[in-house]
């Protein structure tokens, strides 16, 4: 076959042009191109500072009330809480197909006006 293409240069050129045209057609019409891909994160990060507090104070005053407030929120698969000196962070991860829009509403009472952090 190589010998035949070596003797028939026009056939080899037609084959090359056919392969190029097929590649361009596939690249233009069948390869999806997204300039800004749609990203969907199913994790929310909640951080609350508590200046001058120890890690135990942060856990007692911030993390435990937020965890209790998030117990009733549907769609949470996993809940990670991290308390350090002067800062508390809660990372609820949602199940696929669920939006975590209710997480902020569930935390308002825990870390906001209804709970006094300075006790």
N, C-alpha and C positions, 0 to 999 in steps of 0.2 A: 504494500500500500504506500509506503514511503517512496519507493521507486516511482510509482505512478504519479504521485504529487510532484516529485522532482522533475519528471518529464513534462507534466502539464501544469505550468505555472499559473495559467489563468484559473484553473479549477481551485488551486490552493488559495489564490486571492479571493475568489468568490466565497470559499469556505470561511476565510478570515473575516470578510465583510459580514457574512451571515451571523457569525458568532458575536461580532461587535454590535450588530443591530439587535440581536436577541438579548444581549446583556444590557444595552441601553433601555430597551423596552421594559425589561424586568426591573431595572433600577428606578425608572421614572414612575411606572404605574403599579408596581406590586410591592415595593419596599415602603413601609410606613415611615413618615418623617414628621417628627414633632419638634417644634422650636422650643416650646415650654411644655414638658410632659406634665401630666396631671399626677401630682403626688398626694397620697392620702396617708396621713400619720394617724395612728390610733393610740397615741400616747399624749397625755397632758402633763405639763410640769407645773407644780404649785410650790412656790418658794415663799417663805415668810421669815423676815428677820426678827430677832428678839435680842436686842443689844444688851450685852452684859450678862447674859444667862448662860448657865452651864448646859451641857448636853442633856442632863436629866431634867432640868427645868423646861427645856425646849420640848422634850418628849412629853412631859406631863401637861404643859400648857398649850402646845400647838399640835403635835403629831397625833396624840390619842384622840382629841376632839375631832380632828379632820378625818381620821380613819373611821370613827363612829358615824360621822355625817355621811361618809361615802358608802357605808354598808348597804344602804337602801337603793343606791343608784344602779339601775339595770345596765347591763352590757359591760361591766368591768370584769376583766378576766384575771388581772393580777394587780396588786397594790403594793408598791415599794415605798417605804418611808425611811428617811435618813435624817438623823438629828446630830448636829455638831454644835460647837460653842458659838452661840449667837445666831444660828441659822437652822431652819427646819425645811426640808423638802419632801414632797410627796409626789410619786410618779404613778398614777393609775394607767394601766394599759387596757384598752378596750378589745372586745371580741371583734372578729371580722364581721362587717355588715352593720355594726352599731356605731352611732356617733356619740361622742362624749360631751354633748352640749349641756347635759344636766350636771356635769361635775362642778362647774363654777357656781351654779345655784345651790348645790348640795353643800358647798364649803362656806358659803356666806355666813351662816350661823355659827360655824365652828371657829373661824378665825376673825370674824368681823365684829359687828356691834353687840351681838348677844353674849359674847364671851369676853371676859376681862382677862387679858394676858398678863397684866401686871400683878396678879395676886401672889 
